[in-house]
Amino acid sequence: MIMRNKKYISFLFAIVIIVGVGLLVSLQSFIINVEAQVEVDPIFVSTLDLGFGIVFPGEALEKEFIVSLVAGEPEVEYKITQNPKDGYLDLCPYLEKVNEEGEGDTESFATLNSTSDPSDTWKVVLNVPAILGFVAQNHIFGIISGGGDYGCDIGVEIIE
């Protein structure tokens, strides 16, 4: 009788193990079931850096970048943003962003569309300010209190 109970207990133990493994595999499929979606930006910006280097008061320097529509996108609305760069003095008030194409796009609202306007060219003008105490009589670009490292992060954001 003891032998029979051992076989019965072994049989039940094997069934519990099989059912447990089956449940674990089912549970694992719920835990590991992951869906990923890669989002591609609908625009491409031609440059990542508009470094002006060392500048002198009174200079007006220009750099360009192009915002282009990625293939497959019918239309995108975007804006140009600027924020002071961490660890630098604020250069943003001395930068001017101008759309070169005369389409009416502004830095706060611009549109690209695949049929008639797939890209925009933007000119960034740096009107270098003078340093207080060293201002030429004909200087028109503003005055800062001292020299140093100045920076501004310019970004392109999609308007949703």
Stockholm file with secondary structure:
# STOCKHOLM 1.0

chainA/1-160         MIMRNKKYISFLFAIVIIVGVGLLVSLQSFIINVEAQVEVDPIFVSTLDLGFGIVFPGEALEKEFIVSLVAGEPEVEYKITQNPKDGYLDLCPYLEKVNEEGEGDTESFATLNSTSDPSDTWKVVLNVPAILGFVAQNHIFGIISGGGDYGCDIGVEIIE
#=GR chainA/1-160 SS CHHHHHHHHHHHHHHHHHHHHHHHHHHHHHHHCCCCCCCCCSEEESCSCCCCCSCCTTCEEEEEEEEEECTTCCEEEEEEEEEECTTSEECGGGEEEEETTCSSCBTTBEEEETTTBSEEEEEEEEECCEETTCCCTTCCSCEESSCSCEEEEEEEEECC
#=GC SS_cons         CHHHHHHHHHHHHHHHHHHHHHHHHHHHHHHHCCCCCCCCCSEEESCSCCCCCSCCTTCEEEEEEEEEECTTCCEEEEEEEEEECTTSEECGGGEEEEETTCSSCBTTBEEEETTTBSEEEEEEEEECCEETTCCCTTCCSCEESSCSCEEEEEEEEECC
//
